[in-house]
Amino acid sequence: MVERPNSPVCPPRRVLMGPGPSDVSPSVLAALGAPTVGHLDPYFLNLMDEVQQMLRELFQTENSLTLAVSGTGSAGMETCIVNLVEPGDRVLIGVNGVFGGRMADVATRYGAEVRTIERSFGEVFSTEKVAEAVREFQPKLVGLVHAETSTGACQPIPEISKAVHDQGAMLLIDCVTSLGGIPVEIDEWNVDAAYSGTQKCLSCPPGLAPVTFSKRAVEAMDARSSKVASWYLDMSMVRNYWSGQSRAYHHTAPINMNYALHTALREALDESLEARFERHHQNHLGLRAGLEALGLKYAVDESIRLPMLNAVLIPEGVDDKTVRGRLLNEFGIEIGGGLGPMAGKTWRIGLMGAASTTSNVLLFLAALENCLQSSGYQFTAGAGIAAANNYFSNVN
Ligand SMILES: *Cc1c(COP(=O)(O)O)cnc(C)c1O
Protein backbone atom coordinates (compact mmCIF):
# COMPACT_ATOMS: atom_id res chain seq x y z
CA MET A 1 0.00 0.00 0.00
CA VAL A 2 1.21 3.49 -0.80
CA GLU A 3 1.59 5.53 2.34
CA ARG A 4 -0.61 8.60 2.71
CA PRO A 5 1.36 11.89 2.93
CA ASN A 6 1.45 12.99 6.54
CA SER A 7 3.00 16.43 6.31
CA PRO A 8 1.33 19.62 5.13
CA VAL A 9 2.39 21.36 1.93
CA CYS A 10 5.45 23.41 2.76
CA PRO A 11 7.16 24.67 -0.40
CA PRO A 12 10.58 26.31 -0.19
CA ARG A 13 10.79 30.05 -0.62
CA ARG A 14 12.32 30.83 -4.00
CA VAL A 15 13.26 33.92 -5.92
CA LEU A 16 11.59 33.23 -9.25
CA MET A 17 13.81 34.69 -11.97
CA GLY A 18 13.07 32.21 -14.72
CA PRO A 19 10.67 32.32 -17.69
CA GLY A 20 7.67 32.15 -15.34
CA PRO A 21 6.03 31.71 -12.94
CA SER A 22 7.41 34.87 -11.38
CA ASP A 23 7.37 36.01 -7.76
CA VAL A 24 3.85 36.58 -6.45
CA SER A 25 3.28 39.52 -4.17
CA PRO A 26 1.98 38.75 -0.64
CA SER A 27 -1.29 40.63 -1.23
CA VAL A 28 -2.04 38.46 -4.28
CA LEU A 29 -1.31 35.29 -2.31
CA ALA A 30 -3.50 36.55 0.53
CA ALA A 31 -6.37 37.11 -1.92
CA LEU A 32 -6.24 33.41 -2.81
CA GLY A 33 -7.05 32.62 0.79
CA ALA A 34 -10.15 34.85 0.99
CA PRO A 35 -13.50 33.05 1.51
CA THR A 36 -14.80 31.31 -1.59
CA VAL A 37 -18.23 32.50 -2.70
CA GLY A 38 -20.57 30.97 -5.26
CA HIS A 39 -19.90 31.49 -8.94
CA LEU A 40 -23.20 33.40 -9.28
CA ASP A 41 -22.90 35.30 -6.02
CA PRO A 42 -23.53 39.01 -6.68
CA TYR A 43 -20.16 39.72 -5.05
CA PHE A 44 -18.40 37.52 -7.58
CA LEU A 45 -20.37 38.80 -10.59
CA ASN A 46 -19.31 42.31 -9.67
CA LEU A 47 -15.71 41.19 -9.23
CA MET A 48 -15.80 39.66 -12.73
CA ASP A 49 -16.99 43.00 -14.12
CA GLU A 50 -14.08 44.72 -12.42
CA VAL A 51 -11.59 42.14 -13.71
CA GLN A 52 -12.84 42.76 -17.24
CA GLN A 53 -12.64 46.50 -16.84
CA MET A 54 -9.06 46.32 -15.53
CA LEU A 55 -8.03 43.85 -18.25
CA ARG A 56 -9.24 46.33 -20.86
CA GLU A 57 -7.04 48.97 -19.30
CA LEU A 58 -4.05 46.64 -19.29
CA PHE A 59 -4.61 45.53 -22.91
CA GLN A 60 -5.29 49.20 -23.80
CA THR A 61 -8.50 48.32 -25.54
CA GLU A 62 -12.20 49.03 -25.53
CA ASN A 63 -13.01 45.51 -26.73
CA SER A 64 -16.11 44.38 -24.89
CA LEU A 65 -15.15 40.71 -25.24
CA THR A 66 -12.22 40.81 -22.80
CA LEU A 67 -12.12 38.28 -19.98
CA ALA A 68 -10.02 35.72 -18.12
CA VAL A 69 -10.25 32.18 -19.50
CA SER A 70 -10.08 29.38 -16.91
CA GLY A 71 -6.69 27.86 -17.60
CA THR A 72 -3.09 28.92 -18.17
CA GLY A 73 -1.66 30.86 -21.11
CA SER A 74 -1.92 27.87 -23.41
CA ALA A 75 -5.68 27.74 -22.76
CA GLY A 76 -5.76 31.36 -23.91
CA MET A 77 -3.94 30.30 -27.08
CA GLU A 78 -6.45 27.50 -27.72
CA THR A 79 -9.37 29.82 -26.99
CA CYS A 80 -8.30 32.35 -29.60
CA ILE A 81 -7.64 29.74 -32.25
CA VAL A 82 -10.61 27.45 -31.68
CA ASN A 83 -13.07 30.34 -31.72
CA LEU A 84 -11.65 32.05 -34.81
CA VAL A 85 -10.85 29.01 -36.91
CA GLU A 86 -13.16 26.54 -38.62
CA PRO A 87 -11.92 23.35 -40.26
CA GLY A 88 -10.25 24.20 -43.56
CA ASP A 89 -9.59 27.86 -42.71
CA ARG A 90 -6.17 29.11 -43.68
CA VAL A 91 -3.94 30.18 -40.83
CA LEU A 92 -0.43 31.63 -41.18
CA ILE A 93 1.84 31.37 -38.16
CA GLY A 94 5.23 32.88 -37.48
CA VAL A 95 7.51 30.34 -35.83
CA ASN A 96 10.68 31.81 -34.31
CA GLY A 97 10.62 29.91 -31.04
CA VAL A 98 8.77 27.30 -29.05
CA PHE A 99 5.51 29.20 -28.65
CA GLY A 100 5.00 29.94 -32.34
CA GLY A 101 5.48 26.21 -32.86
CA ARG A 102 2.83 25.48 -30.24
CA MET A 103 0.41 27.88 -31.94
CA ALA A 104 0.87 26.04 -35.23
CA ASP A 105 0.30 22.70 -33.49
CA VAL A 106 -2.93 23.93 -31.89
CA ALA A 107 -4.27 25.35 -35.17
CA THR A 108 -3.47 22.08 -36.96
CA ARG A 109 -5.29 20.05 -34.30
CA TYR A 110 -8.43 22.14 -34.83
CA GLY A 111 -8.40 21.42 -38.56
CA ALA A 112 -6.94 24.63 -39.93
CA GLU A 113 -4.88 24.61 -43.10
CA VAL A 114 -1.70 25.87 -41.49
CA ARG A 115 1.28 27.44 -43.18
CA THR A 116 4.28 28.54 -41.15
CA ILE A 117 6.96 31.08 -41.85
CA GLU A 118 10.13 30.56 -39.88
CA ARG A 119 13.02 32.48 -38.39
CA SER A 120 15.91 31.16 -36.33
CA PHE A 121 15.54 31.23 -32.57
CA GLY A 122 16.38 34.73 -31.35
CA GLU A 123 15.30 36.49 -34.56
CA VAL A 124 12.02 38.18 -35.48
CA PHE A 125 9.97 38.66 -38.65
CA SER A 126 10.25 41.65 -40.96
CA THR A 127 7.09 43.28 -42.24
CA GLU A 128 8.11 42.34 -45.81
CA LYS A 129 8.42 38.65 -45.00
CA VAL A 130 5.00 38.50 -43.32
CA ALA A 131 3.37 40.67 -46.00
CA GLU A 132 4.70 38.44 -48.75
CA ALA A 133 3.43 35.26 -47.08
CA VAL A 134 0.02 36.83 -46.45
CA ARG A 135 -0.27 37.95 -50.08
CA GLU A 136 0.61 34.50 -51.32
CA PHE A 137 -1.38 32.34 -48.89
CA GLN A 138 -4.39 34.62 -48.26
CA PRO A 139 -5.02 33.34 -44.71
CA LYS A 140 -8.04 34.18 -42.57
CA LEU A 141 -5.81 34.57 -39.51
CA VAL A 142 -2.15 35.40 -38.90
CA GLY A 143 -0.62 34.38 -35.55
CA LEU A 144 2.55 35.91 -34.10
CA VAL A 145 4.26 35.78 -30.73
CA HIS A 146 4.87 39.27 -29.37
CA ALA A 147 7.35 38.26 -26.66
CA GLU A 148 8.98 34.88 -27.45
CA THR A 149 9.88 33.63 -23.98
CA SER A 150 11.90 30.75 -25.37
CA THR A 151 14.37 33.14 -27.03
CA GLY A 152 14.01 36.58 -25.39
CA ALA A 153 13.07 38.31 -28.67
CA CYS A 154 10.39 40.98 -29.09
CA GLN A 155 8.41 40.93 -32.34
CA PRO A 156 7.43 44.44 -33.48
CA ILE A 157 3.69 44.43 -34.24
CA PRO A 158 2.25 47.74 -35.55
CA GLU A 159 3.61 47.72 -39.14
CA ILE A 160 2.94 44.03 -39.59
CA SER A 161 -0.61 44.53 -38.38
CA LYS A 162 -1.17 47.00 -41.17
CA ALA A 163 0.23 44.60 -43.77
CA VAL A 164 -1.97 41.77 -42.46
CA HIS A 165 -5.11 43.91 -42.55
CA ASP A 166 -4.31 45.31 -46.01
CA GLN A 167 -4.80 41.75 -47.26
CA GLY A 168 -8.03 41.28 -45.31
CA ALA A 169 -6.67 38.85 -42.69
CA MET A 170 -7.08 39.04 -38.92
CA LEU A 171 -4.13 39.27 -36.51
CA LEU A 172 -3.69 37.15 -33.39
CA ILE A 173 -0.85 37.85 -30.97
CA ASP A 174 0.58 35.93 -28.03
CA CYS A 175 1.28 38.42 -25.25
CA VAL A 176 1.72 35.92 -22.44
CA THR A 177 5.08 37.36 -21.43
CA SER A 178 4.71 40.93 -22.68
CA LEU A 179 1.46 41.94 -20.95
CA GLY A 180 2.26 44.08 -17.91
CA GLY A 181 5.98 44.35 -18.73
CA ILE A 182 6.13 46.24 -22.04
CA PRO A 183 3.42 48.13 -23.94
CA VAL A 184 0.68 45.98 -25.48
CA GLU A 185 -1.66 48.32 -27.34
CA ILE A 186 -4.45 46.23 -28.75
CA ASP A 187 -6.57 49.05 -30.22
CA GLU A 188 -3.71 51.26 -31.37
CA TRP A 189 -2.06 48.31 -33.14
CA ASN A 190 -5.37 47.01 -34.52
CA VAL A 191 -4.97 43.49 -33.11
CA ASP A 192 -8.02 41.21 -33.53
CA ALA A 193 -7.28 38.68 -30.82
CA ALA A 194 -4.72 38.39 -28.06
CA TYR A 195 -4.12 36.10 -25.11
CA SER A 196 -1.91 36.22 -22.06
CA GLY A 197 -1.28 34.42 -18.79
CA THR A 198 -1.25 35.42 -15.15
CA GLN A 199 2.14 34.09 -14.02
CA LYS A 200 4.56 36.16 -16.08
CA CYS A 201 4.59 39.96 -15.76
CA LEU A 202 1.28 40.05 -13.84
CA SER A 203 2.90 38.12 -10.98
CA CYS A 204 -0.11 36.08 -10.08
CA PRO A 205 0.01 32.28 -9.76
CA PRO A 206 -0.63 30.39 -13.01
CA GLY A 207 -4.27 29.54 -13.67
CA LEU A 208 -6.05 32.19 -15.75
CA ALA A 209 -5.58 33.43 -19.29
CA PRO A 210 -6.64 36.99 -20.11
CA VAL A 211 -8.01 37.21 -23.67
CA THR A 212 -9.42 40.01 -25.78
CA PHE A 213 -11.25 39.98 -29.14
CA SER A 214 -11.91 42.91 -31.49
CA LYS A 215 -15.34 43.69 -32.89
CA ARG A 216 -14.27 42.14 -36.16
CA ALA A 217 -13.15 38.94 -34.40
CA VAL A 218 -16.51 38.73 -32.62
CA GLU A 219 -18.31 39.17 -35.94
CA ALA A 220 -16.21 36.35 -37.39
CA MET A 221 -17.21 34.12 -34.46
CA ASP A 222 -20.87 35.04 -34.87
CA ALA A 223 -20.68 34.19 -38.57
CA ARG A 224 -19.30 30.66 -38.02
CA SER A 225 -20.99 27.85 -39.87
CA SER A 226 -19.73 25.13 -37.50
CA LYS A 227 -19.78 24.81 -33.72
CA VAL A 228 -16.63 25.75 -31.84
CA ALA A 229 -14.69 22.48 -31.52
CA SER A 230 -14.03 22.94 -27.79
CA TRP A 231 -17.06 23.01 -25.49
CA TYR A 232 -15.09 24.39 -22.55
CA LEU A 233 -13.50 27.28 -24.44
CA ASP A 234 -16.51 28.24 -26.59
CA MET A 235 -16.71 32.02 -26.24
CA SER A 236 -20.31 32.14 -27.44
CA MET A 237 -21.27 30.46 -24.15
CA VAL A 238 -18.48 31.71 -21.88
CA ARG A 239 -19.24 35.32 -22.73
CA ASN A 240 -22.85 34.98 -21.53
CA TYR A 241 -21.51 34.07 -18.12
CA TRP A 242 -18.98 36.91 -17.99
CA SER A 243 -21.34 39.63 -19.20
CA GLY A 244 -24.76 40.41 -20.54
CA GLN A 245 -28.17 39.99 -18.98
CA SER A 246 -28.32 36.27 -18.40
CA ARG A 247 -25.03 35.58 -16.57
CA ALA A 248 -25.84 31.98 -17.43
CA TYR A 249 -23.86 29.21 -15.78
CA HIS A 250 -21.37 27.64 -18.15
CA HIS A 251 -18.56 26.25 -16.01
CA THR A 252 -17.63 27.18 -12.47
CA ALA A 253 -15.13 30.01 -12.62
CA PRO A 254 -11.97 29.47 -10.54
CA ILE A 255 -13.27 31.88 -7.92
CA ASN A 256 -10.17 32.43 -5.81
CA MET A 257 -7.88 32.70 -8.82
CA ASN A 258 -10.06 35.57 -9.97
CA TYR A 259 -9.58 37.21 -6.56
CA ALA A 260 -5.85 36.89 -7.10
CA LEU A 261 -5.99 38.28 -10.63
CA HIS A 262 -8.19 41.17 -9.47
CA THR A 263 -5.57 42.02 -6.84
CA ALA A 264 -2.66 41.71 -9.27
CA LEU A 265 -4.42 43.90 -11.85
CA ARG A 266 -5.25 46.56 -9.29
CA GLU A 267 -1.62 46.65 -8.16
CA ALA A 268 -0.34 46.89 -11.74
CA LEU A 269 -2.71 49.76 -12.57
CA ASP A 270 -2.02 51.51 -9.26
CA GLU A 271 1.66 51.47 -10.12
CA SER A 272 0.64 52.85 -13.58
CA LEU A 273 1.54 51.07 -16.76
CA GLU A 274 4.12 53.67 -17.67
CA ALA A 275 5.98 53.30 -14.36
CA ARG A 276 5.74 49.53 -14.56
CA PHE A 277 7.25 49.42 -18.06
CA GLU A 278 9.99 51.80 -16.95
CA ARG A 279 10.77 49.62 -13.92
CA HIS A 280 11.12 46.55 -16.16
CA HIS A 281 13.32 48.52 -18.54
CA GLN A 282 15.66 49.91 -15.87
CA ASN A 283 16.14 46.62 -14.06
CA HIS A 284 16.91 44.97 -17.38
CA LEU A 285 19.57 47.59 -18.09
CA GLY A 286 21.05 47.19 -14.60
CA LEU A 287 21.23 43.42 -15.06
CA ARG A 288 22.71 43.86 -18.50
CA ALA A 289 25.45 46.15 -17.17
CA GLY A 290 26.34 43.50 -14.60
CA LEU A 291 26.27 40.56 -17.02
CA GLU A 292 28.35 42.38 -19.60
CA ALA A 293 30.92 43.35 -16.96
CA LEU A 294 31.25 39.62 -16.26
CA GLY A 295 31.89 39.03 -19.95
CA LEU A 296 28.51 37.39 -20.68
CA LYS A 297 26.80 38.02 -23.99
CA TYR A 298 23.12 38.22 -24.89
CA ALA A 299 21.72 35.69 -27.34
CA VAL A 300 19.46 38.31 -28.94
CA ASP A 301 20.27 41.54 -30.75
CA GLU A 302 19.93 44.67 -28.62
CA SER A 303 17.22 46.18 -30.85
CA ILE A 304 14.74 43.37 -30.13
CA ARG A 305 15.64 42.37 -26.57
CA LEU A 306 12.87 41.74 -24.06
CA PRO A 307 13.46 43.47 -20.71
CA MET A 308 11.63 40.76 -18.75
CA LEU A 309 13.44 37.79 -20.31
CA ASN A 310 17.20 38.03 -20.61
CA ALA A 311 18.61 35.22 -22.74
CA VAL A 312 22.38 35.06 -22.37
CA LEU A 313 24.93 32.65 -23.82
CA ILE A 314 26.45 30.27 -21.29
CA PRO A 315 30.21 30.91 -21.29
CA GLU A 316 32.49 28.24 -22.73
CA GLY A 317 33.50 25.63 -20.15
CA VAL A 318 30.70 26.48 -17.71
CA ASP A 319 28.17 23.71 -17.08
CA ASP A 320 24.55 24.78 -17.46
CA LYS A 321 22.96 22.33 -15.04
CA THR A 322 25.61 22.70 -12.34
CA VAL A 323 25.17 26.45 -12.22
CA ARG A 324 21.37 26.38 -12.31
CA GLY A 325 21.35 23.65 -9.69
CA ARG A 326 23.58 25.66 -7.35
CA LEU A 327 21.60 28.84 -7.90
CA LEU A 328 18.45 26.98 -6.87
CA ASN A 329 19.76 24.83 -4.05
CA GLU A 330 22.23 27.19 -2.44
CA PHE A 331 20.75 30.59 -3.19
CA GLY A 332 17.06 29.80 -3.72
CA ILE A 333 17.11 31.47 -7.14
CA GLU A 334 15.37 29.91 -10.12
CA ILE A 335 16.45 30.83 -13.64
CA GLY A 336 15.56 29.00 -16.85
CA GLY A 337 17.68 26.92 -19.20
CA GLY A 338 17.44 27.14 -22.97
CA LEU A 339 14.59 25.53 -24.91
CA GLY A 340 14.70 23.67 -28.23
CA PRO A 341 17.92 24.39 -30.14
CA MET A 342 19.02 26.70 -27.31
CA ALA A 343 19.05 23.90 -24.70
CA GLY A 344 22.37 23.86 -22.86
CA LYS A 345 23.45 27.02 -24.69
CA THR A 346 21.56 29.81 -22.96
CA TRP A 347 20.26 30.86 -19.60
CA ARG A 348 16.96 32.67 -19.47
CA ILE A 349 16.93 35.19 -16.66
CA GLY A 350 13.49 36.58 -15.95
CA LEU A 351 12.76 39.96 -14.42
CA MET A 352 9.00 39.72 -14.50
CA GLY A 353 6.44 41.68 -12.52
CA ALA A 354 7.13 41.62 -8.79
CA ALA A 355 10.48 39.91 -9.48
CA SER A 356 11.74 42.88 -11.49
CA THR A 357 13.54 44.64 -8.65
CA THR A 358 16.95 46.20 -8.15
CA SER A 359 17.55 43.93 -5.19
CA ASN A 360 16.85 40.80 -7.27
CA VAL A 361 19.31 42.02 -9.91
CA LEU A 362 22.03 42.47 -7.27
CA LEU A 363 21.20 39.22 -5.49
CA PHE A 364 21.35 37.31 -8.75
CA LEU A 365 24.64 38.84 -9.86
CA ALA A 366 26.24 38.04 -6.49
CA ALA A 367 25.06 34.42 -6.63
CA LEU A 368 26.08 34.08 -10.27
CA GLU A 369 29.59 35.38 -9.50
CA ASN A 370 29.85 32.74 -6.81
CA CYS A 371 28.83 29.98 -9.23
CA LEU A 372 31.07 31.25 -12.03
CA GLN A 373 34.03 31.44 -9.68
CA SER A 374 33.71 27.79 -8.74
CA SER A 375 33.30 26.86 -12.43
CA GLY A 376 36.80 28.19 -13.09
CA TYR A 377 35.48 30.97 -15.32
CA GLN A 378 37.81 33.98 -15.49
CA PHE A 379 36.44 37.38 -14.54
CA THR A 380 37.18 40.27 -12.20
CA ALA A 381 35.58 39.42 -8.87
CA GLY A 382 32.85 41.90 -8.00
CA ALA A 383 32.76 43.43 -11.47
CA GLY A 384 29.15 42.47 -12.16
CA ILE A 385 27.76 43.94 -8.97
CA ALA A 386 29.90 47.06 -9.33
CA ALA A 387 28.65 47.67 -12.86
CA ALA A 388 25.01 47.16 -11.89
CA ASN A 389 25.38 49.45 -8.87
CA ASN A 390 27.06 51.99 -11.04
CA TYR A 391 24.18 51.83 -13.51
CA PHE A 392 21.52 52.11 -10.80
CA SER A 393 23.22 54.99 -9.00
CA ASN A 394 23.35 56.95 -12.24
CA VAL A 395 19.66 56.53 -13.03
CA ASN A 396 18.19 56.87 -9.54
C1 LIG B 1 4.41 30.81 -20.86
C2 LIG B 1 4.02 31.06 -22.27
C3 LIG B 1 2.95 30.39 -22.88
C4 LIG B 1 2.21 29.26 -22.24
O1 LIG B 1 1.61 29.60 -21.08
P1 LIG B 1 1.27 28.47 -19.99
O2 LIG B 1 0.77 29.33 -18.87
O3 LIG B 1 2.54 27.75 -19.68
O4 LIG B 1 0.23 27.60 -20.53
C5 LIG B 1 2.61 30.75 -24.18
N1 LIG B 1 3.29 31.70 -24.84
C6 LIG B 1 4.33 32.34 -24.29
C7 LIG B 1 5.05 33.38 -25.09
C8 LIG B 1 4.73 32.04 -23.00
O5 LIG B 1 5.76 32.69 -22.46
The ligand as an SDF file (V2000), in Angstrom:
LIG
                    3D

 15 15  0  0  0  0  0  0  0  0999 V2000
    4.4110   30.8100  -20.8650 C   0  0  0  0  0  0  0  0  0  0  0  0
    4.0210   31.0600  -22.2710 C   0  0  0  0  0  0  0  0  0  0  0  0
    2.9540   30.3920  -22.8810 C   0  0  0  0  0  0  0  0  0  0  0  0
    2.2060   29.2580  -22.2390 C   0  0  0  0  0  0  0  0  0  0  0  0
    1.6050   29.5980  -21.0790 O   0  0  0  0  0  0  0  0  0  0  0  0
    1.2680   28.4700  -19.9880 P   0  0  0  0  0  0  0  0  0  0  0  0
    0.7730   29.3250  -18.8710 O   0  0  0  0  0  0  0  0  0  0  0  0
    2.5360   27.7550  -19.6830 O   0  0  0  0  0  0  0  0  0  0  0  0
    0.2300   27.6000  -20.5290 O   0  0  0  0  0  0  0  0  0  0  0  0
    2.6140   30.7510  -24.1810 C   0  0  0  0  0  0  0  0  0  0  0  0
    3.2900   31.6980  -24.8420 N   0  0  0  0  0  0  0  0  0  0  0  0
    4.3340   32.3440  -24.2930 C   0  0  0  0  0  0  0  0  0  0  0  0
    5.0460   33.3780  -25.0900 C   0  0  0  0  0  0  0  0  0  0  0  0
    4.7310   32.0440  -22.9970 C   0  0  0  0  0  0  0  0  0  0  0  0
    5.7650   32.6930  -22.4590 O   0  0  0  0  0  0  0  0  0  0  0  0
  1  2  1  0
  2  3  1  0
  2 14  2  0
  3  4  1  0
  3 10  2  0
  4  5  1  0
  5  6  1  0
  6  7  2  0
  6  8  1  0
  6  9  1  0
 10 11  1  0
 11 12  2  0
 12 13  1  0
 12 14  1  0
 14 15  1  0
M  END
$$$$
